[in-house]
Amino acid sequence: MTVSFSLTADQEQLKRQARSFAREQLRPLMTAVGQSADPLQRALLLRPVMEQAVQAGFLKSLIPVPFGGLASSGVDAAIFIEELASESPDFVISMAGPLIALAPVYEVGTPEQIARFVAPFLTDHGAPVAAMAYSEPGGSANFDAEAPAEGVRTRAVLDGDEWVINGSKAWASHLGGWDGEGPDLMTIVCRTDKGVSLIVAEREQLRGHIDVDEYYDLPGLRGCLTTRVTLRDVRVPKDHLLGDEGDGVRLTRNAFQASGASIGTFSVAAMRQAFDIALRFAHGEKRGGLVPVIEHQAVADILADAKGKIEAVRLLSWSALDAVFSGRPGAPELALHAKIFGSETGVEVINALIKAVGVTAYDGNFPMLRHLMDVLAYPIIEGGNVGVRRRQLQAMMSDPAYEPLAASGLA
Ligand SMILES: Cc1cc2nc3c(=O)[nH]c(=O)nc-3n(C[C@H](O)[C@H](O)[C@H](O)COP(=O)(O)OP(=O)(O)OC[C@H]3O[C@@H](n4cnc5c(N)ncnc54)[C@H](O)[C@@H]3O)c2cc1C
């Protein structure tokens, strides 16, 4: 295997295309989102922009080549996500639902399931959305727990040739779709007679059987459409079960691998923006002193430490996404490090940069706090670092066969 950190001509082109879309479309979009107080209304502002992104082929670039999409490399995905998320992580999270919801379809779907469930997202028009319905209002960290614990509470019961699904789901982007009638596709983590299972519901089966109970008003990622919904007697064909009944815990954990690794890249996107702001401030401001702020060693140290951490998280995330996309054995562990280390470094770095800028950073009209509000979400979304992600690392390292060098392929 060749390892090179130089962008190829195609990657340069990808970076330029994503960056110009981000600056021309996502920057003004986020100004509009920032001016809207209503969580539903501001999320709906994303829809026409998503239609343009779909037309530009961006949705297909999240679907792997073997399934008809354009995604072939984890590093390409990282470059693409970083550019878009630098202007609007909300937009990327909204568009990237299929990255999680379709992951178990790629892993264990029958040819018929793959053809049917992937097709709506291989389009050049519209704004199709998918939701991975894992989280529940009463908590999800222990979704795999068995009685007497509750574990996952959403229940699917077989009635003839159909599953009948009842329960409550929360937080996942687009649980209600754009209009409250459901997304184009929802992968539902639920309990069946044989344990935790994954069942796919399409919009036609959700319509009329889903109630949006609440639109969350998020402090960051304000364009994300996150809701709490009730599923009432959702009937889906029996053959919408993914893989084996009772295999849902494993499939759910695997489903969050690519998106978990990409949290490192989301974090880089936020850090890089905050760094630019702090660097410009440090060059341009004397704050009543004799020299620009950057000439104070303490400030320069903060900037230097921040930059080193940004570079480190970027490379870790490239490596993790590359491992996930190419199916290298180190992927599960690297994805967890990119998620945990990336998200927590993001919070630490932006907090430090705020201190370097000082009180100006605390002005809501100064562009810094927005990145802190976004990055604060990263340790807790995609499986909170405390309740979910570190426990997965603990399980790996508790295995007597755990080999520390394996993640890097150096064992
Ligand atoms: C913008 C956004 C997008 C999201 N997208 C999705 C999505 O697409 N799909 C989806 O299903 N969810 C989504 N979520 C929810 C997200 O994935 C959460 O990480 C998930 O619900 C789990 O939350 P949690 O880890 O805090 O667990 P909770 O069950 O809420 O637990 C809360 C806390 O209790 C403690 N705890 C509980 N049990 C244990 C334990 N056994 N060991 C140690 N500590 C424990 C931990 O401190 C934990 O953080 C999204 C959330 C946001 C804000």
The ligand as a Gaussian input file, in Angstrom:
#p B3LYP/6-31G(d) Opt

LIG

0 1
 C      -27.639000      16.867000      15.943000
 C      -27.852000      15.479000      16.456000
 C      -27.944000      14.428000      15.572000
 C      -28.183000      13.141000      16.034000
 N      -28.309000      12.136000      15.118000
 C      -28.729000      10.938000      15.534000
 C      -29.046000       9.905000      14.589000
 O      -28.902000      10.081000      13.372000
 N      -29.560000       8.749000      15.057000
 C      -29.779000       8.532000      16.385000
 O      -30.322000       7.491000      16.725000
 N      -29.417000       9.451000      17.315000
 C      -28.919000      10.651000      16.924000
 N      -28.589000      11.606000      17.859000
 C      -28.514000      11.232000      19.288000
 C      -27.045000      10.817000      19.647000
 O      -26.541000       9.791000      18.832000
 C      -26.779000      10.342000      21.097000
 O      -25.425000      10.138000      21.167000
 C      -27.447000       9.069000      21.537000
 O      -28.834000       9.308000      21.733000
 C      -26.866000       8.517000      22.811000
 O      -26.840000       9.515000      23.809000
 P      -26.000000       9.273000      25.131000
 O      -24.727000       8.587000      24.817000
 O      -25.940000      10.576000      25.856000
 O      -26.882000       8.179000      25.919000
 P      -28.037000       8.290000      27.017000
 O      -28.715000       6.955000      27.020000
 O      -28.877000       9.480000      26.828000
 O      -27.211000       8.400000      28.371000
 C      -26.962000       9.661000      29.048000
 C      -25.700000       9.593000      29.869000
 O      -25.821000       8.642000      30.932000
 C      -24.539000       8.040000      31.217000
 N      -24.660000       6.561000      31.002000
 C      -25.802000       5.888000      30.734000
 N      -25.568000       4.577000      30.673000
 C      -24.254000       4.396000      30.876000
 C      -23.395000       3.273000      30.905000
 N      -23.855000       2.022000      30.726000
 N      -22.066000       3.479000      31.097000
 C      -21.575000       4.713000      31.276000
 N      -22.339000       5.834000      31.267000
 C      -23.655000       5.681000      31.070000
 C      -23.552000       8.689000      30.235000
 O      -22.925000       9.782000      30.856000
 C      -24.457000       9.142000      29.087000
 O      -23.900000      10.207000      28.332000
 C      -28.315000      12.891000      17.422000
 C      -28.190000      13.954000      18.328000
 C      -27.977000      15.236000      17.853000
 C      -27.858000      16.352000      18.845000

